[in-house]
Amino acid sequence: MASRKSPSAAAWQVVLERIESQNRMTIEAVEASRAVMDDRFRALESHVGWRIGNLGTAMKAVNGRFDRLEALIEAREAALDRRLALIEASLEKIDRDSRARDGSLEVALRELRVSVQQIGAEVHELRTKVQENSADIRDLAGRMGALSRLEERVAALEKRTA
């Protein structure tokens, strides 16, 4: 029997793709933000004429901010991973329940087919009996007609002899 993908597998893949897409967008946003910050610091350095020592301090502050941002992103990814795990577990449960329901429906359909076949055989048998009864009734009607004529003759003979 050919394997079919259940509808829940496609839904699971869509959810996974969305989460991966969100993660990619978050990483791209962080990288873009860092590039903008680097450009701003370079512009600020050239505009104000900072010394290297001052720039080092500023860079440490920026690096500290980036470290905090990376920690936030990691926490967000961990939360997304937990949510993904919950979604996967739910999808697996739905898939198991669906397979169990499909199995019980298949059994019910087989039983229904057997019942329909039995009823079909019974209907055929009843039709045959109805046809036989109809033939017997026609035969009896013919005999009743003959008996009715005989009865009329007997009644006529009884009148003459009486």
N, C-alpha and C positions, 0 to 999 in steps of 0.2 A: 504494500500500500504506500503510495507516495506521501511524503511528509509535507504537511501544510504548516505555514507560519500562522500562529494564532493572532487575532487582532491585538491582543495585549502585547505581543512582542513588538509590533510596529509602534504602538503607543510608548512603550518603554524606550525605544530607540529615539523617538522624537524628543522625549524628556531629556535623555542623555545628551542629544545634540544641542538642545537649548542650554543646558548647564555648561557644556564645553564652550559654546559660543559666548555665553556670559563671562566665563573665565578668561577667554581670549580677549574679549573687549575690555575687561578690567585690567589685564596685563598691558594691553596696548595703551590704555588711558594713563596708567602709571608711567610707562616708558615715555609717552608724549609729554606728560607733566614734568618728568625729570629733564627731558631735553629742553623744555621751555625754561625751567629753572636754571639750567646750566647757561642758556643764552642770556637770561636776565642777569645772572651773576657776572658773566663776562662783560656785558654792557655796563653794569654798575661799576665794575672794576676800572674799565677804561674811562668812564665818565668822572668818577670821583677820584681816581688815581690811588686806589688802595695799595698799601704795601703788601708784600707776600705774607707777612705775619697776620695782618688783619684778614686777608683772604683765607688763610688757613683756619682761623677761628670761625669765619663765616661758613666755610666748607664743613667744619665739624658740626656746626649747628644744622646745616642743610642735611648732612649725612644722618644726624640724629633724627631729623624729621623724616627722612626717607626710611630709616630703620623702623620708626613707629608706623609709617605707612605700610611697609612690608609686613610688619606684625599684624596690622589690621587686615591686610589682604589674606595672610595665612589663616587668620581666625575666620574670615569670611569663607575661604575655601574649605576649611574644616567643617563649618556649618553646612555648606553646600554638599560636602561629601556625606555628612550625616543624613541630610534630607534625601540625597540620592539613594543611600542605603535603605532608608525607609520606603521610598518609592519602589525600589527594586523588590523589596520584601512584599509590598502590597501587590505588585504586578505578578509575582510568583504565586501568591495566594489566589489571586483572581484566575490565573492560568490553571492552577490545580483544581479550583472549584469548577471552572468551566469544563475541564476535561472530565471531571466526575459527573457533572450534569449531562455532558454529551454522551457518556457511557450509559447512564440510566435512560436517557432518551432513546438511544439505539436499542436497548433491551425492550423498552415499551413499544417501539415501532415494530420490532420483530414479533412481539406478542400480538399486536394489533393486526399485523398481516396474517398471522395464523388464524386469528379469530375471523377476519374477513373471509379467508378461504373456507373456513368451516361453515360460516353463514351462507356463502355462495353455494356450497355443496348441499346444505339443507334446503335452500330456496329451490335448487334444481330438483331435489327429491320431492319437495312439496308440489312443484309444477307438474311433475310426472303423476303424482297421486291425484291432483285436481283433474288432469286430463282423463285418467282412468275413471274417476268418479263421474265426470261428465259423460263419458261413454256409457257407463252403467246406468246413469239417469236417463239417457236417451233410450237405452234398451228397455228400461222399466216403463218409460212413457209409452213405448210401442206396445209392450205387453198389456199395460193398463188400457190402452185403446182397444186392443183385441178382447180383453176381459169385459170391457164396457159393452162391446158389440154382442158378445156372448150373453151377457146379462140381459140385454134388451131382447135377445131371441128367446131366452128362458122365460122372461116375463111375458112375452107374447104367447109362448106355448102354454104357460100356466093360465093365461086368460082364456085361451081356447078350450082347455081341458076343464076349466072350472065351471 
